[in-house]
Amino acid sequence: MTADVIVLGLGGMGSAAASALARRGATVLGFEQYPFVHNRGSSHGRTRIIRTAYYEHPAYVPLVKRAFALWHELEQRTGRHLLTECPCLNIGAADSAVVTGVRAAAAEHNLAVEALSAPEMERRFPAFRLPANAVGVLESASGFLYVEDCVRAHLDDAVSHGAELYAETPVLSWKSNGSSVEVTTVTGTHTAAKLVVTAGGWATRLLADIGVPLTVMRQVLQWCDPGPALPDFARDRFPIFLLDTPGGAYYGLPAIDRCGVKVARHYGEPELKTPEEVSWDVTAADIAPVAAFTAAHLPTAGRPSAAEVCMYTLTPDRHFVIDVHPAHPNVAVACGFSGHGFKFAPTVGEVLADLTLDGRTKPPMGLFNVGRFGK
């Protein structure tokens, strides 16, 4: 088969890229090694946070603002509810990375945030128990995305605009001669003028030549059943939160279904070389850190009701890679989303379409340059 563009990997970023490319009139072939919307990567687990006062770096703020607009446009095109607004409470010591980062992003971009003391946070959100020295920064330009529905919406949107997408079709190899690309899958060899690689953790193999030392990290998402305390964890009384503790960073989301309140640790696990090293079985050792966290800070959250493994693909500086391949100008790459990328998926898809079809993109992307790690 032939096309203008081939997209390798159809999770959060690849589905968005296929949608953006097809809507701009390109003929698109897309390949996914697993069934569509699977649970063996990074784009599953019911919900993902979207927030604007971005503590990781102020340069993300314009990109997440664009993502909000694009998620709403995708909702309108597909008739699906994908994003629910909900305040985001960032908590930590006054000098913690979360608190100082949120304040810096808010100051640089003139974002509306509210400063709260520990007693004020506990009074407004009674599920929390916080150290006396904790401070909070509350933002309202935030919410959560229904992650599997978002991926399905992008896939369906791409197909409705003419893309041909194939599940359960692993890619064996790809190569570029400068004017075209050749992709070999288990079903045969396919050619195109351009290639987009959005392979998640499998970028450790498919993009091993770009000079970025990628690793993967196994993460466990958990849900707790608050039982009679459920009203304290509903969206009108419980925010999205990020809590920086001496034992690591944790995040959570309100109870929106029968599984209860979602709580997980952010980072804190060994870095692995390939996805093949990830165990997808949840153990008692996985449950223990979150159980200790909820006992200390969310004592009425209840017992674990469900758990699921997901995977981060990490860069050394925890910022993304979104760029043209350093050796192949007709190949665009997006990888290393480091556990905080999904909210940006439609923006990343738009940028990849720009890079692929125009050779340039409007948003400033210097933070995500492929060459920043050297050879």
N, C-alpha and C positions, 0 to 999 in steps of 0.2 A: 504494500500500500504506500501511497505517497500523499504528502500534505504540504502546506506552507510551514506549519510548525508541529513538532512532536513535543508532548509534555510527558515527562517521566515522573510518576508519582502523583496520585490524585487524592491526597488527603486535604488538609485545610488550605495549604498554599497552592498545591497543584490544581485543585478544583477551582479556586478563585482565578488562577492564571488562565485555565481553559475557558472559563466564562468570559473574562476580559478580552482574550484574543478572539474568540468566536464572535463576540458582540461588535468587534471592530472589523469583521469581515474576513478574517483569516480562516483558511481551512485547517482544522485542528484534529490531530490524532492524539489520544491520551491512553497511557497504560498504567495500570495499578496491579501490583503483584498479589494482593489479597482481594476478597470481595469488597465492593464499594462500602464505605462507612464501616470499617472494621475496627476491632479493638486491640490491634497489635502494633500500634504506633503512638502518635501523640495527639490525635484529634478525636477523642472520645471521652466519656465520663460525664455525660448529661449537660454540664454547664462549664463555661469559662468566664472569667472576670474581664470586663472592659472598664478602664479607668483613664482619666485624662491627666491629672496631676502626677506625672510619671516620675517616680523617684529614681529610676535607673539612669535617666539622663533627660534634660529638658528638650533635646533634639527630637525625642519621640512625640512630643505634644502635637505638632502639626499633623503628624502621620495618624495619630489616633483620632484627631478631629475629623480628618478625611475618612477614616474607617467608620465612624458613626454615620456620616452621610451615606456612605456606600452600603452599609448594612441596611439602612432604611430604604434605599433604592432597591436593594435586592428583595426586601419584604414586599415592596409595591409590585415589582415585576412578577414575583412568584405567588403572591397572596398568602404568605406564611408569616407567622409571628416568630421572629428570631431573636429579638433583643428586648429585655425587660429592664427598665430603669430601676436603680436601687442605689442609695448612698453608699459610699466607700469610706470606712474608718481606718485610718493608718495610725498604728499605735507603736510606741516604743519609748525608750529614754530620749530626753531632749536632744542628745547628740548621736542618736542611732542613725543608721544609713537610711532607713525608711522615712523617719520624720524629717531629717535635714534634706533629703532628696525631694520629698514632696513639697516642702517649703520653697526650695530653690526653683523647681519647675513652676510652681504657682506664681512666684515673684517674677520670673522671667517672662511668663506668658499672661500675666494679669488674670489668673484664674481665681474664682471665688472659692475660698476654703474657710473653715471655721476651726479655731483652736479650742481644745477641750482639756480639762484636767481629769485625773482619774476619777474623783467623785462625780464630776459632771457626766463622764461617759457611763458610769455605772447607774446613775440616776436615769439617763435617757435610754440606755440599753441594758435593762436589768439582768440579762443573762450573763454579763461579764463580771469577773472578779480580777482586778488589776492591781499591780504594785502601786504603792503610794506615789512613787516618782514617775509613773507612766504619764505621758502626754499623748494627746490624739490630734490628728488633723483630719477633719471631715470634709469630703467633697461630694457634690451632688451630680456632677457630670460623669456618671458611672452607671454600671449595671452589670447584667450577666447575659451571656449568649447561650442558646441551646445548641451545643456544639455539633451533635450528629445531624440535627435539622439544618444547620448552616452548611455543612458539607453537602448534604443532599440537595439543598437549594442551589448551590453553585453548580453541582454536576447537572442537575436538570436544566438550569439556565443555559449552560454550555450546549447541551444536546438540543435544546429548543432553538439555538442559533446555529445549528449545523455541525457541531463537533461530533466526532466518532470516538467514543470512550470504551475501553475494554478492561474489565475486571479479571482477576485471577490470571494475569498475563505477565509473569516476571520478566524483567529485562536482564539479558545476559551480558550485553556490552553495548557501547556506542563509540562512534568515531566521527571526526569532522575532517574534511579536506579543505575547509575555508569557504567553499561556495555551497556546500551541502553537508548534511549529516546522514549517517547510516546507523540505525538502531536495530539490534538483533534481540528478539524476544523468543520465548519458547514456541511461538507460533510462526516465526519467520523473520525476515529482514525487511525493514521499512525505511523509506527515505523522505527527507524534507529539506527545505532550505534552511530552517532554523530549528534550534532545540532549546527547551526549557527543562532544567533538572531541579525538581522539588521532591527529593527522595527521602526526606526525614533522616532517620538514623542510618539509612542505607547510603547516605552521602559519604559515609566513612569509606565506602568502596567505590561508588560511582563517581565521586569527586575527589578521589585520593590524590589527584595531581594538581590541585589548585593552591597548595601551599598553606592550607588552614588545618591546624592540628585538632580535628574534631574528635570528641568523645561522646559517649552516651551515658545516661544516668537513669537507673530504674527508680520510679517513684510510685507510691501507693496512695490512691485516693480513697477516702473513707467517708462513710455516712453514719450518723448516730441518731437513734430514735429517742427524742426527748419525752415521749409519753405525755403525762399531764402538763408538762412544761412547754408543750408545743407552741402555744400562743406567743411565748417570749422569743421564739425563733422564726416567727412568720415575718414576711417582708416588711410589714408596717411597723415592726418593733425591733428588728434585727438587721444590721447592715452587712454588706460585704465587709470583710476585714482583712488586714494584713497586720500581724503582731510580731514584732522583733523581740525575741527573748534571749537571755544568755545561752539557752540551749539550742538556738536556731530560730529561723523565721517560719511562721505558720500562717495559713490563710483559711478563710471559710466563707460560706455562702448561706443564705437563709434556707429554711426548709420549704421546698416547693412541691414535694410529692411524698409518697408514702415512705421513701427511704430516709427522710429526715434531713438534718442539718449536715452540710458537707464540710469536712475539716481535713486538712492535709499539711504535711511539712513541705517546705520549699527548699530544695537542695538537701544537703546533709547525708548523701549516700556516696559510695565509691564511684569514681569515673571508670567506665569500661571502654574497651576498644571498639567493639562492634555490637550491633543489636542481638547477634546470636548468643551473647553472654547474658542476656536479660532473662531472668526467670519470671514467668507470667503467673505463677502461683502465689497467693497471699499466705503468709505464715503468721504465727503468733508474735514473732519478733517484729513484724511489720506493724502490728496493731499497737504495740506497747508505747512508742513515742507519742502518738496522738492521744492514747488513753491518759498518759501522764499530763499532757498539755491540757486536755479538757478537764481533768480533775482539778488542776490548778486554776484555770481561767474561765472555764465554762462548765461549772459543776453540775448543772441540771441538763446537760446535753444528752445524757443517757448512754446506753450501751451501744457498741457498734452494731449496725444493722446490715451493712454491705461494705464491700471493699473491691477495688479494681486496680490493676497495675497499669501504669502508663510510662512513657519514656521521654526524657529530655534529650535533645542533641545539643551539645555544648561547644561554644568557642571559648578560648582562654579568657577573654575579657567579658564574656556573657552578653555581648552585643551580636546582632545578626550579621550574616553575609548575604548581601543582595547586590549582584554586580554581573558584569560580563566576564566570562571565563578568561583568565589571563593569557591563555594560549590560543583560544578559538573565539574570534569576535562574533561568530554566528551562534554562540551558545550562551544563554543567560542562566545564572545559578542563584538559588535561594536556599540557604541552609543555616544550621546553628541557631535555631530560634530560642534555645536556652531556657525553655520553660515559661516564657512570657510572650510568645509570639502570636498565638491564635487570634487575638482580638484584631490584629493588623491584617488578617488574611485578604480582605478585598483591596486594601491599599497595596499590599505586596503584589497581588495579581495585576493591578493596574500598572505598577512600576515595571513588572516583568513584561507586560505587553508593550509598554513604551520602549524598553531596552531592546526587545526582540524586533519590533516593527519599525522603530524610529532611530534606534541606536543611542538614545538619550532619554532622560526623564526629567520632569519639572521639579519634583521635590528634591531638596538637598540630601544626598545619600552618602556623604563622605564618611559618616560614622560606620557605615556598613561595607566599606571598600574591601575587596578581596585581598588586596596586597598589603594590608596593614600589619600582617604577621611576618613579613619578609618571605624569603625563599623557603 
